[in-house]
Structures are given as structure tokens and as C-alpha cells.
Amino acid sequence: MGKVFLYLFIIPIIIWALDCLRLDILFKKHKELQIKVFYILLALGLAYLVVNCLYDFSYYFGTLV
């Protein structure tokens, strides 16, 4: 249950941080849907990495969860 709360806390932070990137210059013109899908998948992938890292730290140090 602790991971769910970490995901709910981390995903908005990652989306906020990804807003500084100009992902539209990496894609072809008129591919807005593909940019949005990539953006969501990138946010979820980064959230997975961050949450598992925090969860592992909390397991080893016994502090977070």
C-alpha cells in the first residue's frame, strides 16, 4: 500500500518536471497524439524508477515506509 501513495505523490512531480522539456522538437510535425503518449509513458517509467528507488532505500534504512 505504501507504493501506491508514493506513486500518487511522485507522478505529479515528474509531470511537473517534464514540463521544462521541449519534447515537440524530437518528433515530426502533426504528431501530437504520439507526443502525448510518449510523455505519459516517460512519466510512468520515471515514476516506476523513482518509487522503486525510494522504496528500496526505505527497506534498507527502515525510514520511509
Residue pairs with C-beta under 8 A, 6 or more apart in sequence:
2 55
2 58
2 64
2 65
3 51
3 55
3 65
6 51
6 54
6 55
6 65
7 47
7 51
10 47
10 50
10 51
10 54
11 43
11 44
11 47
14 43
14 46
14 47
14 50
15 43
18 39
18 42
18 43
18 46
23 35
23 38
23 39
24 35
27 34
27 35
27 38
54 64
55 64
55 65
57 63
57 64
58 64
58 65
